[in-house]
Amino acid sequence: MLKKAPKLKSTIKAKTTSKLNVRPASEAMVELLTLMFLNSLAEEAKAKAFEEKSAIIRANHVKAVSKKILKKARG
């Protein structure tokens, strides 16, 4: 099984104002959604780099597509 990010549980608990119990299934869902978001961000940045005829994905490629991906993620 894959190892979870070490700070995921503490980050979830820190963001909630009340003493909220977070089940392991919920933690796994948050982690999966985070990975899916990062994957789509990387794919779009790769496409942007390809458009600019660059072999390397640079920070400016990620910044260029980040607003579009964040808008998609919000729904």
N, CA, C and O atoms as a printed pandas DataFrame, in Angstrom:
     atom_number atom_name residue_name chain_id  residue_number  x_coord  y_coord  z_coord
0              1         N          MET        A               1    0.841   -1.185    0.000
1              2        CA          MET        A               1    0.000    0.000    0.000
2              3         C          MET        A               1    0.881    1.241    0.000
3              4         O          MET        A               1    1.960    1.247    0.591
4              5         N          LEU        A               2    0.419    2.279   -0.659
5              6        CA          LEU        A               2    1.168    3.518   -0.728
6              7         C          LEU        A               2    1.202    4.217    0.625
7              8         O          LEU        A               2    0.243    4.160    1.395
8              9         N          LYS        A               3    2.311    4.870    0.897
9             10        CA          LYS        A               3    2.406    5.634    2.138
10            11         C          LYS        A               3    1.699    6.964    1.960
11            12         O          LYS        A               3    1.765    7.576    0.894
12            13         N          LYS        A               4    1.020    7.409    3.011
13            14        CA          LYS        A               4    0.319    8.683    2.965
14            15         C          LYS        A               4    1.293    9.818    3.232
15            16         O          LYS        A               4    2.363    9.623    3.808
16            17         N          ALA        A               5    0.904   10.988    2.808
17            18        CA          ALA        A               5    1.704   12.167    3.112
18            19         C          ALA        A               5    1.723   12.345    4.626
19            20         O          ALA        A               5    0.674   12.247    5.263
20            21         N          PRO        A               6    2.884   12.604    5.218
21            22        CA          PRO        A               6    2.981   12.632    6.673
22            23         C          PRO        A               6    2.158   13.715    7.348
23            24         O          PRO        A               6    1.739   13.550    8.494
24            25         N          LYS        A               7    1.923   14.807    6.663
25            26        CA          LYS        A               7    1.227   15.913    7.303
26            27         C          LYS        A               7   -0.239   16.002    6.930
27            28         O          LYS        A               7   -0.912   16.949    7.336
28            29         N          LEU        A               8   -0.755   15.054    6.173
29            30        CA          LEU        A               8   -2.123   15.137    5.703
30            31         C          LEU        A               8   -3.118   15.162    6.851
31            32         O          LEU        A               8   -3.999   16.021    6.886
32            33         N          LYS        A               9   -2.993   14.245    7.780
33            34        CA          LYS        A               9   -3.932   14.170    8.888
34            35         C          LYS        A               9   -3.859   15.417    9.761
35            36         O          LYS        A               9   -4.891   15.961   10.152
36            37         N          SER        A              10   -2.652   15.869   10.068
37            38        CA          SER        A              10   -2.516   17.057   10.902
38            39         C          SER        A              10   -3.014   18.302   10.177
39            40         O          SER        A              10   -3.538   19.217   10.814
40            41         N          THR        A              11   -2.859   18.350    8.862
41            42        CA          THR        A              11   -3.349   19.492    8.093
42            43         C          THR        A              11   -4.867   19.526    8.095
43            44         O          THR        A              11   -5.460   20.596    8.233
44            45         N          ILE        A              12   -5.496   18.388    7.946
45            46        CA          ILE        A              12   -6.960   18.325    7.954
46            47         C          ILE        A              12   -7.480   18.757    9.322
47            48         O          ILE        A              12   -8.437   19.528    9.411
48            49         N          LYS        A              13   -6.862   18.270   10.367
49            50        CA          LYS        A              13   -7.316   18.627   11.704
50            51         C          LYS        A              13   -7.067   20.096   12.012
51            52         O          LYS        A              13   -7.857   20.717   12.723
52            53         N          ALA        A              14   -5.984   20.662   11.490
53            54        CA          ALA        A              14   -5.679   22.069   11.737
54            55         C          ALA        A              14   -6.658   22.987   11.014
55            56         O          ALA        A              14   -6.961   24.074   11.507
56            57         N          LYS        A              15   -7.153   22.573    9.863
57            58        CA          LYS        A              15   -8.072   23.405    9.084
58            59         C          LYS        A              15   -9.490   23.406    9.636
59            60         O          LYS        A              15  -10.260   24.317    9.333
60            61         N          THR        A              16   -9.850   22.428   10.424
61            62        CA          THR        A              16  -11.192   22.377   10.989
62            63         C          THR        A              16  -11.196   23.110   12.321
63            64         O          THR        A              16  -10.247   23.000   13.098
64            65         N          THR        A              17  -12.267   23.860   12.587
65            66        CA          THR        A              17  -12.333   24.657   13.803
66            67         C          THR        A              17  -12.785   23.837   15.004
67            68         O          THR        A              17  -12.350   24.092   16.127
68            69         N          SER        A              18  -13.633   22.878   14.782
69            70        CA          SER        A              18  -14.108   22.049   15.889
70            71         C          SER        A              18  -13.294   20.760   15.960
71            72         O          SER        A              18  -12.488   20.468   15.076
72            73         N          LYS        A              19  -13.517   20.011   17.006
73            74        CA          LYS        A              19  -12.845   18.724   17.134
74            75         C          LYS        A              19  -13.615   17.716   16.287
75            76         O          LYS        A              19  -14.554   17.066   16.745
76            77         N          LEU        A              20  -13.193   17.618   15.076
77            78        CA          LEU        A              20  -13.865   16.788   14.093
78            79         C          LEU        A              20  -13.067   15.512   13.893
79            80         O          LEU        A              20  -11.857   15.564   13.674
80            81         N          ASN        A              21  -13.728   14.381   13.966
81            82        CA          ASN        A              21  -13.064   13.112   13.705
82            83         C          ASN        A              21  -13.075   12.850   12.205
83            84         O          ASN        A              21  -14.121   12.894   11.557
84            85         N          VAL        A              22  -11.904   12.581   11.674
85            86        CA          VAL        A              22  -11.774   12.306   10.249
86            87         C          VAL        A              22  -11.487   10.821   10.094
87            88         O          VAL        A              22  -10.499   10.311   10.623
88            89         N          ARG        A              23  -12.343   10.143    9.376
89            90        CA          ARG        A              23  -12.178    8.710    9.179
90            91         C          ARG        A              23  -11.091    8.424    8.151
91            92         O          ARG        A              23  -10.800    9.256    7.292
92            93         N          PRO        A              24  -10.504    7.254    8.247
93            94        CA          PRO        A              24   -9.455    6.898    7.280
94            95         C          PRO        A              24   -9.920    6.930    5.830
95            96         O          PRO        A              24   -9.140    7.268    4.940
96            97         N          ALA        A              25  -11.174    6.584    5.581
97            98        CA          ALA        A              25  -11.692    6.634    4.211
98            99         C          ALA        A              25  -11.716    8.065    3.690
99           100         O          ALA        A              25  -11.448    8.310    2.514
100          101         N          SER        A              26  -12.038    9.008    4.574
101          102        CA          SER        A              26  -12.050   10.412    4.178
102          103         C          SER        A              26  -10.636   10.904    3.897
103          104         O          SER        A              26  -10.413   11.664    2.954
104          105         N          GLU        A              27   -9.696   10.476    4.704
105          106        CA          GLU        A              27   -8.300   10.847    4.475
106          107         C          GLU        A              27   -7.830   10.320    3.124
107          108         O          GLU        A              27   -7.134   11.014    2.383
108          109         N          ALA        A              28   -8.213    9.100    2.817
109          110        CA          ALA        A              28   -7.827    8.506    1.539
110          111         C          ALA        A              28   -8.463    9.257    0.376
111          112         O          ALA        A              28   -7.834    9.441   -0.666
112          113         N          MET        A              29   -9.711    9.693    0.552
113          114        CA          MET        A              29  -10.387   10.439   -0.501
114          115         C          MET        A              29   -9.715   11.792   -0.728
115          116         O          MET        A              29   -9.540   12.204   -1.875
116          117         N          VAL        A              30   -9.344   12.478    0.326
117          118        CA          VAL        A              30   -8.651   13.764    0.200
118          119         C          VAL        A              30   -7.318   13.567   -0.499
119          120         O          VAL        A              30   -6.947   14.353   -1.371
120          121         N          GLU        A              31   -6.603   12.531   -0.124
121          122        CA          GLU        A              31   -5.316   12.260   -0.752
122          123         C          GLU        A              31   -5.481   11.929   -2.234
123          124         O          GLU        A              31   -4.687   12.380   -3.060
124          125         N          LEU        A              32   -6.496   11.151   -2.575
125          126        CA          LEU        A              32   -6.753   10.800   -3.968
126          127         C          LEU        A              32   -7.106   12.037   -4.791
127          128         O          LEU        A              32   -6.614   12.204   -5.907
128          129         N          LEU        A              33   -7.951   12.893   -4.248
129          130        CA          LEU        A              33   -8.333   14.112   -4.960
130          131         C          LEU        A              33   -7.143   15.042   -5.146
131          132         O          LEU        A              33   -7.024   15.703   -6.178
132          133         N          THR        A              34   -6.262   15.095   -4.154
133          134        CA          THR        A              34   -5.053   15.906   -4.271
134          135         C          THR        A              34   -4.161   15.376   -5.382
135          136         O          THR        A              34   -3.637   16.148   -6.185
136          137         N          LEU        A              35   -3.989   14.067   -5.428
137          138        CA          LEU        A              35   -3.167   13.470   -6.479
138          139         C          LEU        A              35   -3.774   13.672   -7.862
139          140         O          LEU        A              35   -3.051   13.904   -8.831
140          141         N          MET        A              36   -5.095   13.586   -7.957
141          142        CA          MET        A              36   -5.758   13.805   -9.235
142          143         C          MET        A              36   -5.590   15.256   -9.700
143          144         O          MET        A              36   -5.388   15.519  -10.885
144          145         N          PHE        A              37   -5.677   16.193   -8.745
145          146        CA          PHE        A              37   -5.481   17.601   -9.080
146          147         C          PHE        A              37   -4.059   17.839   -9.575
147          148         O          PHE        A              37   -3.857   18.512  -10.587
148          149         N          LEU        A              38   -3.078   17.293   -8.870
149          150        CA          LEU        A              38   -1.686   17.468   -9.279
150          151         C          LEU        A              38   -1.407   16.824  -10.633
151          152         O          LEU        A              38   -0.626   17.347  -11.428
152          153         N          ASN        A              39   -2.047   15.692  -10.887
153          154        CA          ASN        A              39   -1.885   15.015  -12.173
154          155         C          ASN        A              39   -2.432   15.875  -13.314
155          156         O          ASN        A              39   -1.783   16.021  -14.350
156          157         N          SER        A              40   -3.615   16.440  -13.126
157          158        CA          SER        A              40   -4.182   17.278  -14.184
158          159         C          SER        A              40   -3.361   18.549  -14.371
159          160         O          SER        A              40   -3.214   19.029  -15.496
160          161         N          LEU        A              41   -2.826   19.099  -13.288
161          162        CA          LEU        A              41   -1.967   20.274  -13.393
162          163         C          LEU        A              41   -0.702   19.944  -14.177
163          164         O          LEU        A              41   -0.268   20.733  -15.017
164          165         N          ALA        A              42   -0.116   18.797  -13.910
165          166        CA          ALA        A              42    1.095   18.382  -14.622
166          167         C          ALA        A              42    0.812   18.125  -16.099
167          168         O          ALA        A              42    1.626   18.481  -16.951
168          169         N          GLU        A              43   -0.324   17.514  -16.414
169          170        CA          GLU        A              43   -0.674   17.241  -17.813
170          171         C          GLU        A              43   -0.868   18.539  -18.596
171          172         O          GLU        A              43   -0.396   18.663  -19.726
172          173         N          GLU        A              44   -1.562   19.500  -17.994
173          174        CA          GLU        A              44   -1.782   20.774  -18.672
174          175         C          GLU        A              44   -0.471   21.548  -18.831
175          176         O          GLU        A              44   -0.246   22.185  -19.860
176          177         N          ALA        A              45    0.383   21.493  -17.825
177          178        CA          ALA        A              45    1.685   22.170  -17.915
178          179         C          ALA        A              45    2.551   21.514  -18.993
179          180         O          ALA        A              45    3.308   22.192  -19.686
180          181         N          LYS        A              46    2.433   20.202  -19.127
181          182        CA          LYS        A              46    3.166   19.484  -20.172
182          183         C          LYS        A              46    2.692   19.928  -21.555
183          184         O          LYS        A              46    3.499   20.136  -22.461
184          185         N          ALA        A              47    1.386   20.069  -21.703
185          186        CA          ALA        A              47    0.841   20.518  -22.982
186          187         C          ALA        A              47    1.287   21.942  -23.296
187          188         O          ALA        A              47    1.603   22.259  -24.443
188          189         N          LYS        A              48    1.313   22.796  -22.281
189          190        CA          LYS        A              48    1.756   24.181  -22.468
190          191         C          LYS        A              48    3.228   24.222  -22.872
191          192         O          LYS        A              48    3.610   24.994  -23.751
192          193         N          ALA        A              49    4.044   23.404  -22.239
193          194        CA          ALA        A              49    5.465   23.347  -22.582
194          195         C          ALA        A              49    5.643   22.848  -24.013
195          196         O          ALA        A              49    6.510   23.337  -24.736
196          197         N          PHE        A              50    4.832   21.882  -24.423
197          198        CA          PHE        A              50    4.905   21.359  -25.782
198          199         C          PHE        A              50    4.524   22.432  -26.798
199          200         O          PHE        A              50    5.128   22.529  -27.866
200          201         N          GLU        A              51    3.518   23.236  -26.457
201          202        CA          GLU        A              51    3.103   24.332  -27.341
202          203         C          GLU        A              51    4.242   25.329  -27.551
203          204         O          GLU        A              51    4.415   25.872  -28.642
204          205         N          GLU        A              52    5.009   25.560  -26.496
205          206        CA          GLU        A              52    6.115   26.508  -26.570
206          207         C          GLU        A              52    7.410   25.843  -27.027
207          208         O          GLU        A              52    8.481   26.449  -26.969
208          209         N          LYS        A              53    7.310   24.607  -27.477
209          210        CA          LYS        A              53    8.443   23.835  -27.984
210          211         C          LYS        A              53    9.573   23.727  -26.971
211          212         O          LYS        A              53   10.750   23.890  -27.295
212          213         N          SER        A              54    9.177   23.448  -25.737
213          214        CA          SER        A              54   10.140   23.266  -24.656
214          215         C          SER        A              54   10.119   21.805  -24.230
215          216         O          SER        A              54    9.056   21.194  -24.129
216          217         N          ALA        A              55   11.293   21.255  -23.982
217          218        CA          ALA        A              55   11.380   19.855  -23.550
218          219         C          ALA        A              55   11.219   19.725  -22.040
219          220         O          ALA        A              55   11.023   18.624  -21.526
220          221         N          ILE        A              56   11.302   20.840  -21.336
221          222        CA          ILE        A              56   11.242   20.837  -19.875
222          223         C          ILE        A              56   10.038   21.655  -19.421
223          224         O          ILE        A              56    9.778   22.739  -19.944
224          225         N          ILE        A              57    9.308   21.126  -18.441
225          226        CA          ILE        A              57    8.200   21.875  -17.840
226          227         C          ILE        A              57    8.804   22.816  -16.805
227          228         O          ILE        A              57    9.425   22.381  -15.836
228          229         N          ARG        A              58    8.613   24.100  -17.027
229          230        CA          ARG        A              58    9.163   25.111  -16.131
230          231         C          ARG        A              58    8.049   25.735  -15.299
231          232         O          ARG        A              58    6.864   25.501  -15.540
232          233         N          ALA        A              59    8.456   26.534  -14.314
233          234        CA          ALA        A              59    7.492   27.172  -13.419
234          235         C          ALA        A              59    6.519   28.066  -14.170
235          236         O          ALA        A              59    5.345   28.143  -13.808
236          237         N          ASN        A              60    6.989   28.740  -15.209
237          238        CA          ASN        A              60    6.082   29.614  -15.950
238          239         C          ASN        A              60    5.000   28.825  -16.683
239          240         O          ASN        A              60    3.907   29.348  -16.903
240          241         N          HIS        A              61    5.279   27.583  -17.063
241          242        CA          HIS        A              61    4.256   26.738  -17.688
242          243         C          HIS        A              61    3.186   26.361  -16.662
243          244         O          HIS        A              61    1.992   26.367  -16.963
244          245         N          VAL        A              62    3.626   26.038  -15.462
245          246        CA          VAL        A              62    2.677   25.674  -14.400
246          247         C          VAL        A              62    1.829   26.880  -14.018
247          248         O          VAL        A              62    0.616   26.759  -13.852
248          249         N          LYS        A              63    2.459   28.039  -13.880
249          250        CA          LYS        A              63    1.721   29.252  -13.530
250          251         C          LYS        A              63    0.708   29.618  -14.600
251          252         O          LYS        A              63   -0.384   30.096  -14.293
252          253         N          ALA        A              64    1.068   29.394  -15.846
253          254        CA          ALA        A              64    0.175   29.746  -16.950
254          255         C          ALA        A              64   -1.113   28.933  -16.948
255          256         O          ALA        A              64   -2.162   29.441  -17.343
256          257         N          VAL        A              65   -1.051   27.693  -16.515
257          258        CA          VAL        A              65   -2.247   26.836  -16.544
258          259         C          VAL        A              65   -2.909   26.686  -15.178
259          260         O          VAL        A              65   -3.981   26.090  -15.082
260          261         N          SER        A              66   -2.300   27.208  -14.128
261          262        CA          SER        A              66   -2.828   26.977  -12.779
262          263         C          SER        A              66   -4.209   27.587  -12.581
263          264         O          SER        A              66   -5.063   26.964  -11.951
264          265         N          LYS        A              67   -4.454   28.789  -13.100
265          266        CA          LYS        A              67   -5.774   29.404  -12.926
266          267         C          LYS        A              67   -6.857   28.593  -13.620
267          268         O          LYS        A              67   -7.955   28.427  -13.090
268          269         N          LYS        A              68   -6.541   28.091  -14.805
269          270        CA          LYS        A              68   -7.522   27.282  -15.542
270          271         C          LYS        A              68   -7.851   25.990  -14.794
271          272         O          LYS        A              68   -9.011   25.586  -14.713
272          273         N          ILE        A              69   -6.822   25.352  -14.252
273          274        CA          ILE        A              69   -7.036   24.103  -13.526
274          275         C          ILE        A              69   -7.785   24.342  -12.221
275          276         O          ILE        A              69   -8.664   23.562  -11.855
276          277         N          LEU        A              70   -7.438   25.424  -11.515
277          278        CA          LEU        A              70   -8.156   25.746  -10.284
278          279         C          LEU        A              70   -9.629   26.046  -10.556
279          280         O          LEU        A              70  -10.501   25.684   -9.765
280          281         N          LYS        A              71   -9.892   26.700  -11.666
281          282        CA          LYS        A              71  -11.296   26.991  -12.026
282          283         C          LYS        A              71  -12.051   25.704  -12.301
283          284         O          LYS        A              71  -13.209   25.563  -11.905
284          285         N          LYS        A              72  -11.401   24.761  -12.979
285          286        CA          LYS        A              72  -12.026   23.448  -13.251
286          287         C          LYS        A              72  -12.270   22.688  -11.949
287          288         O          LYS        A              72  -13.300   22.033  -11.793
288          289         N          ALA        A              73  -11.328   22.776  -11.020
289          290        CA          ALA        A              73  -11.445   22.026   -9.776
290          291         C          ALA        A              73  -12.587   22.550   -8.906
291          292         O          ALA        A              73  -13.204   21.785   -8.165
292          293         N          ARG        A              74  -12.864   23.828   -8.991
293          294        CA          ARG        A              74  -13.949   24.403   -8.200
294          295         C          ARG        A              74  -15.310   23.999   -8.727
295          296         O          ARG        A              74  -16.277   23.921   -7.969
296          297         N          GLY        A              75  -15.389   23.745  -10.007
297          298        CA          GLY        A              75  -16.644   23.284  -10.580
298          299         C          GLY        A              75  -17.401   24.307  -11.320
299          300         O          GLY        A              75  -18.477   24.019  -11.844
